[in-house]
C-alpha cells in the first residue's frame, strides 16, 4: 500500500492529497503557486485548501495583498487521530447504550476503582427518570465515594427534581443523616433487621447500578429492561416490608 492509499484511509484523498503534498514540498507558496504545481484550477484549489485548513493540515498566512499557504507539521495527523479517538471513547458508552436498548440486547459496563464508582453513581442521573429506587449501604458509601461526593450527588439529584425512594439497614448506618424529607425529595425506609443491605443498588429506567465496597472497589451498570423490571419488583417487595423513617423537621 503506497502513501496515497494510506492517506486515503484517513480521508486525505484526491484533490486534498495533491494539495497537501504540494504544500509540503513547496514549504510555502501562494494559493496560485500551490494550485499550479498541483495541476488544479485556482478556485478548485482554494476550496480544497479551506478543507485542509479546517482539518489543521495547512494554514493561510496573509502578506500584504497576497495569501500564502503553509503546510503544518505532519504530526498533526497523529494529534487529529488521537483527538477523534478520545472523542469516540467519550461518546461510546452512550452509543452502546442506545444500540443495546434499540436492539433489545443487555449491556453491562464495568467501572473499576474509585473513579469507576463515581462514574457509576453519577450515571443514575443521566436519564429522564423522576423517581430512583435505591438500597444504600451507608458504611460502604462513607468509605467510597465518601461523604463529600455523596452530598454533591444528592444535592444535584434534588436540584433536578428527582425523588429518591431509599431502603437502608440500620446496622450499616454509621451516621444519622439523609432522613425522609419533602424538601430534599427523599423517602427513607429501614429494612427488617434480618435483612442486611451491604451493597448499594440504584434502579433507574432500564438500568441498574451496583456499587461495591471500597475493598472490592468497582461500579457496575446493567442496561437491561428485563433485569431492571425484576430488580424494581424485588425492591417494591422489600419496600412493603420496610419501616418508614420519621420526616425531617
C-alpha positions, 0 to 999 in steps of 0.5 A, spaced: 500 500 500 503 506 497 502 513 501 496 515 497 492 509 499 494 510 506 492 517 506 486 515 503 484 511 509 484 517 513 480 521 508 486 525 505 484 523 498 484 526 491 484 533 490 486 534 498 492 529 497 495 533 491 494 539 495 497 537 501 503 534 498 504 540 494 504 544 500 509 540 503 514 540 498 513 547 496 514 549 504 510 555 502 507 558 496 501 562 494 494 559 493 496 560 485 503 557 486 500 551 490 494 550 485 499 550 479 504 545 481 498 541 483 495 541 476 488 544 479 484 550 477 485 556 482 478 556 485 478 548 485 484 549 489 482 554 494 476 550 496 480 544 497 485 548 501 479 551 506 478 543 507 485 542 509 485 548 513 479 546 517 482 539 518 489 543 521 493 540 515 495 547 512 494 554 514 493 561 510 498 566 512 496 573 509 502 578 506 500 584 504 495 583 498 497 576 497 495 569 501 500 564 502 499 557 504 503 553 509 503 546 510 503 544 518 507 539 521 505 532 519 504 530 526 498 533 526 495 527 523 497 523 529 494 529 534 487 529 529 487 521 530 488 521 537 483 527 538 477 523 534 479 517 538 478 520 545 472 523 542 469 516 540 471 513 547 467 519 550 461 518 546 461 510 546 458 508 552 452 512 550 452 509 543 452 502 546 447 504 550 442 506 545 444 500 540 443 495 546 436 498 548 434 499 540 436 492 539 433 489 545 440 486 547 443 487 555 449 491 556 453 491 562 459 496 563 464 495 568 467 501 572 473 499 576 476 503 582 474 509 585 473 513 579 469 507 576 464 508 582 463 515 581 462 514 574 457 509 576 453 513 581 453 519 577 450 515 571 443 514 575 442 521 573 443 521 566 436 519 564 429 522 564 427 518 570 423 522 576 423 517 581 430 512 583 429 506 587 435 505 591 438 500 597 444 504 600 449 501 604 451 507 608 458 504 611 460 502 604 458 509 601 462 513 607 468 509 605 467 510 597 465 515 594 465 518 601 461 523 604 463 529 600 461 526 593 455 523 596 452 530 598 454 533 591 450 527 588 444 528 592 444 535 592 444 535 584 439 529 584 434 534 588 436 540 584 433 536 578 427 534 581 428 527 582 425 523 588 429 518 591 425 512 594 431 509 599 431 502 603 437 502 608 439 497 614 440 500 620 446 496 622 450 499 616 448 506 618 454 509 621 451 516 621 444 519 622 443 523 616 439 523 609 432 522 613 425 522 609 424 529 607 419 533 602 424 538 601 430 534 599 425 529 595 427 523 599 423 517 602 427 513 607 425 506 609 429 501 614 429 494 612 427 488 617 433 487 621 434 480 618 435 483 612 442 486 611 443 491 605 451 491 604 451 493 597 448 499 594 443 498 588 440 504 584 434 502 579 433 507 574 429 506 567 432 500 564 438 500 568 441 498 574 447 500 578 451 496 583 456 499 587 461 495 591 465 496 597 471 500 597 475 493 598 472 490 592 472 497 589 468 497 582 461 500 579 457 496 575 451 498 570 446 493 567 442 496 561 437 491 561 429 492 561 428 485 563 433 485 569 431 492 571 423 490 571 425 484 576 430 488 580 424 494 581 419 488 583 424 485 588 425 492 591 417 494 591 417 487 595 422 489 600 419 496 600 412 493 603 416 490 608 420 496 610 419 501 616 418 508 614 423 513 617 420 519 621 420 526 616 425 531 617 423 537 621 
